[in-house]
Every structure is written in structure tokens, then in C-alpha cells.
Amino acid sequence: YMVNGYRFHTKDRDHRCTTQNSGVYLTALTTSFTSAKDKNPIVGNVGCYGAVEEILEIDYRGALTVVLFRCCWYQREKDCYGLISVNMNRLYQKDDPFVLATQVQ
């Protein structure tokens, strides 16, 4: 699927190819708390890294077409130099796998 100037494939297709185009990056605006008793939430952008497992195209009787990616989201870590690495052995978000295709890079 082509969107935002990128070509995306599913992880299953990538296993059969020499190139891989199933990786996605998403910037999400999220609210976080320092503890359960915290009354002052902090709103900020968080980078999420994942891989496309399925591409779904939903057609609303020709009036509107929406493309969703079902993704597997992975834990991100920073090393001692501040560089981000993606730990593909640790899943990050299991409850919310869907994202609009227009939201990813």
C-alpha cells in the first residue's frame, strides 16, 4: 500500500523478500502521569515503532474509503548515547493494534 510517499507491505510478505517495508513509525499525542496519585498529567508526543501485520481497506458504499494497518508495536529503548533502538522481542501495546494508514511513516 502506498501512502505519505512510502510503500508498505505486511510482515508476511517481507519474509519472502530481500527488502523489508513493513516497519512503521507513528508520533502519538498522549497523556502520562508520574504516579497513580498524580493530579497533573503531562501531555506530549511519543514515538511508536511497529510492523504492519495486516492492511484493511474499508469502503463505506463508495462515499468514503478508510485504510487501516493492524500493527504489532514494539518496546523502544535508549542506549547510553541517547540513540533509540527498537526491541522486537518485547511488545509495547497489545490492546490497540489499529492505526490509520495516513498517520504512519
Short mmCIF file of the C-alpha atoms (twelve columns), coordinates in Angstrom:
data_MODEL
# 
_entry.id   MODEL 
# 
loop_
_atom_site.group_PDB 
_atom_site.id 
_atom_site.type_symbol 
_atom_site.label_atom_id 
_atom_site.label_alt_id 
_atom_site.label_comp_id 
_atom_site.label_asym_id 
_atom_site.label_seq_id 
_atom_site.Cartn_x 
_atom_site.Cartn_y 
_atom_site.Cartn_z 
_atom_site.pdbx_PDB_model_num 
ATOM 1   C CA . TYR A 1   0.000   0.000   0.000  1 
ATOM 2   C CA . MET A 2   1.342   3.452   -0.942 1 
ATOM 3   C CA . VAL A 3   0.696   6.348   1.468  1 
ATOM 4   C CA . ASN A 4   2.572   9.510   2.529  1 
ATOM 5   C CA . GLY A 5   5.266   8.793   -0.062 1 
ATOM 6   C CA . TYR A 6   6.082   5.362   1.425  1 
ATOM 7   C CA . ARG A 7   5.339   1.828   0.244  1 
ATOM 8   C CA . PHE A 8   4.171   -0.527  2.991  1 
ATOM 9   C CA . HIS A 9   3.892   -4.303  2.987  1 
ATOM 10  C CA . THR A 10  2.949   -6.816  5.652  1 
ATOM 11  C CA . LYS A 11  5.461   -8.781  7.736  1 
ATOM 12  C CA . ASP A 12  4.405   -11.995 5.964  1 
ATOM 13  C CA . ARG A 13  5.353   -10.563 2.560  1 
ATOM 14  C CA . ASP A 14  8.658   -9.249  3.914  1 
ATOM 15  C CA . HIS A 15  9.686   -12.766 4.986  1 
ATOM 16  C CA . ARG A 16  9.719   -13.782 1.305  1 
ATOM 17  C CA . CYS A 17  11.685  -10.733 0.060  1 
ATOM 18  C CA . THR A 18  15.182  -9.318  0.357  1 
ATOM 19  C CA . THR A 19  13.857  -5.829  1.153  1 
ATOM 20  C CA . GLN A 20  11.623  -5.010  4.091  1 
ATOM 21  C CA . ASN A 21  8.871   -2.404  4.012  1 
ATOM 22  C CA . SER A 22  6.667   -3.475  6.911  1 
ATOM 23  C CA . GLY A 23  8.182   -1.166  9.538  1 
ATOM 24  C CA . VAL A 24  6.119   1.817   10.692 1 
ATOM 25  C CA . TYR A 25  6.703   4.875   12.867 1 
ATOM 26  C CA . LEU A 26  3.928   6.877   14.484 1 
ATOM 27  C CA . THR A 27  4.022   10.027  16.582 1 
ATOM 28  C CA . ALA A 28  1.182   9.905   19.102 1 
ATOM 29  C CA . LEU A 29  -0.005  12.687  21.383 1 
ATOM 30  C CA . THR A 30  -0.509  11.043  24.759 1 
ATOM 31  C CA . THR A 31  -1.221  11.929  28.369 1 
ATOM 32  C CA . SER A 32  1.022   10.465  31.040 1 
ATOM 33  C CA . PHE A 33  1.139   10.567  34.830 1 
ATOM 34  C CA . THR A 34  4.108   10.159  37.145 1 
ATOM 35  C CA . SER A 35  2.071   8.012   39.578 1 
ATOM 36  C CA . ALA A 36  -1.473  6.841   40.317 1 
ATOM 37  C CA . LYS A 37  -1.911  9.775   42.732 1 
ATOM 38  C CA . ASP A 38  -0.668  12.399  40.250 1 
ATOM 39  C CA . LYS A 39  -3.281  15.109  39.554 1 
ATOM 40  C CA . ASN A 40  -1.193  16.968  36.934 1 
ATOM 41  C CA . PRO A 41  -0.986  14.964  33.710 1 
ATOM 42  C CA . ILE A 42  1.707   15.758  31.172 1 
ATOM 43  C CA . VAL A 43  0.714   15.838  27.513 1 
ATOM 44  C CA . GLY A 44  3.430   15.097  24.984 1 
ATOM 45  C CA . ASN A 45  4.391   13.337  21.788 1 
ATOM 46  C CA . VAL A 46  5.597   9.749   21.974 1 
ATOM 47  C CA . GLY A 47  7.251   7.878   19.104 1 
ATOM 48  C CA . CYS A 48  5.871   4.398   18.497 1 
ATOM 49  C CA . TYR A 49  7.608   1.755   16.375 1 
ATOM 50  C CA . GLY A 50  5.987   -1.312  14.885 1 
ATOM 51  C CA . ALA A 51  5.408   -3.599  11.925 1 
ATOM 52  C CA . VAL A 52  2.371   -3.992  9.686  1 
ATOM 53  C CA . GLU A 53  0.632   -7.343  10.145 1 
ATOM 54  C CA . GLU A 54  -2.466  -6.686  8.053  1 
ATOM 55  C CA . ILE A 55  -3.761  -3.961  5.716  1 
ATOM 56  C CA . LEU A 56  -7.514  -3.402  5.790  1 
ATOM 57  C CA . GLU A 57  -9.450  -1.233  3.347  1 
ATOM 58  C CA . ILE A 58  -12.951 -0.305  4.488  1 
ATOM 59  C CA . ASP A 59  -15.290 1.041   1.811  1 
ATOM 60  C CA . TYR A 60  -18.405 2.868   3.002  1 
ATOM 61  C CA . ARG A 61  -20.587 2.323   -0.114 1 
ATOM 62  C CA . GLY A 62  -18.319 4.395   -2.335 1 
ATOM 63  C CA . ALA A 63  -18.745 7.549   -0.210 1 
ATOM 64  C CA . LEU A 64  -15.602 7.055   1.857  1 
ATOM 65  C CA . THR A 65  -12.703 4.621   1.895  1 
ATOM 66  C CA . VAL A 66  -10.551 4.187   5.017  1 
ATOM 67  C CA . VAL A 67  -7.325  2.168   5.138  1 
ATOM 68  C CA . LEU A 68  -6.216  0.720   8.470  1 
ATOM 69  C CA . PHE A 69  -2.977  -1.006  9.384  1 
ATOM 70  C CA . ARG A 70  -3.084  -3.681  12.076 1 
ATOM 71  C CA . CYS A 71  0.346   -3.401  13.638 1 
ATOM 72  C CA . CYS A 72  2.475   -5.131  16.186 1 
ATOM 73  C CA . TRP A 73  4.001   -2.381  18.394 1 
ATOM 74  C CA . TYR A 74  7.435   -2.860  19.954 1 
ATOM 75  C CA . GLN A 75  9.219   -1.521  23.016 1 
ATOM 76  C CA . ARG A 76  11.689  1.262   22.330 1 
ATOM 77  C CA . GLU A 77  14.829  1.796   24.366 1 
ATOM 78  C CA . LYS A 78  17.580  4.405   24.533 1 
ATOM 79  C CA . ASP A 79  21.222  3.451   24.808 1 
ATOM 80  C CA . CYS A 80  23.899  5.297   26.779 1 
ATOM 81  C CA . TYR A 81  24.403  7.708   23.842 1 
ATOM 82  C CA . GLY A 82  20.718  8.631   23.639 1 
ATOM 83  C CA . LEU A 83  20.110  6.659   20.447 1 
ATOM 84  C CA . ILE A 84  16.788  4.866   20.120 1 
ATOM 85  C CA . SER A 85  16.731  1.146   19.434 1 
ATOM 86  C CA . VAL A 86  13.655  -0.996  18.902 1 
ATOM 87  C CA . ASN A 87  13.466  -4.214  20.897 1 
ATOM 88  C CA . MET A 88  11.450  -6.515  18.640 1 
ATOM 89  C CA . ASN A 89  11.411  -9.196  21.349 1 
ATOM 90  C CA . ARG A 90  9.253   -7.034  23.652 1 
ATOM 91  C CA . LEU A 91  5.762   -5.966  22.637 1 
ATOM 92  C CA . TYR A 92  4.679   -2.476  23.656 1 
ATOM 93  C CA . GLN A 93  0.964   -2.088  23.036 1 
ATOM 94  C CA . LYS A 94  -1.231  -5.174  22.657 1 
ATOM 95  C CA . ASP A 95  -4.627  -3.519  23.232 1 
ATOM 96  C CA . ASP A 96  -4.591  -1.006  20.380 1 
ATOM 97  C CA . PRO A 97  -3.164  -2.550  17.186 1 
ATOM 98  C CA . PHE A 98  -5.002  -0.416  14.605 1 
ATOM 99  C CA . VAL A 99  -3.824  2.859   13.097 1 
ATOM 100 C CA . LEU A 100 -4.963  4.897   10.122 1 
ATOM 101 C CA . ALA A 101 -2.581  4.373   7.215  1 
ATOM 102 C CA . THR A 102 -2.323  8.155   6.772  1 
ATOM 103 C CA . GLN A 103 -0.830  8.513   10.281 1 
ATOM 104 C CA . VAL A 104 2.318   6.430   9.795  1 
ATOM 105 C CA . GLN A 105 5.722   6.932   8.263  1 
# 
